[in-house]
């Protein structure tokens, strides 16, 4: 019988280190928040691009979940342009 390892998130299963998994989780959360704002306001990709200070193809990449194309820094800047704010909290983690 083989034992199955359980993960807290898909990123924990996919990434090599806890740090890489945390980075991906953060980027995914920020991308979702931006995409939800775009949808909630009914913006076209061109309108969203203008508001976010990026090109329409960048908005397309964001809406299609191309997470590898966005840094945390870029996403924080886009959130601010969208009128959103990022709050960071730090918690005890499991030992690596």
C-alpha angles and dihedrals in degrees: 000000000000122000118232120221116223123214131198091225141001088256091060088055096045105040126074098225137030088242093056090047091051091050092051092047090052093047092048092051093050093047091051091050092052094045091049091051091051091050094044091054092045093233123168115231089254092052091046091049092053092049094045095045095239137103124273091248088057090054089049090052090050094048090050092052098246090166095169090066095061132071123206088246093055092047093050089052091049091049091054090050088051090055094253129126130216120222118191125207127181123210137181109271135205115272112267 
